[in-house]
Amino acid sequence: MYEPIRTKSVHSMAVRAGDFPHRSRQEELRIRLAGHLTALLTVTDELRALSPDPALDEAAQRLSDQVTRLRSGVRPLRAAPTTATDRAAAKIAQLHQRAHSLAGNALVVATSHNDAEGAALAAERMAAHAGALGIEAA
């Protein structure tokens, strides 16, 4: 009438806490910070393609250097920016808004990670994009 279960329960087969390597909180924060800065670099590259500016070129280089530092010498992959369109002005505003948000996220993570260089760069980029949007920086 009832047949007993012949296989182990998935709960008893679960990997125990010591069976796999863990990353420390600082390693996780470093990885997150590198991710936020890489996303900010991608948006910066898009802005550079739509509205060339030496300040954006310098910012992109500094972001790339920070990501390389956080990734122990591995340079970030750079996407090819889109081409300029007739709606470039609207897209530029959207990109500045996105970059402002990403810089804010990077600033929060850099502060949690006690990364002064990353925090300073994120705060600088946040202020630059706020200025481009006409937002008064606090």
Secondary structure as UniProt FT lines:
FT   TURN            10..12
FT   HELIX           17..19
FT   HELIX           25..50
FT   HELIX           54..70
FT   TURN            71..73
FT   TURN            86..87
FT   HELIX           88..112
FT   TURN            113..114
FT   HELIX           116..133
//
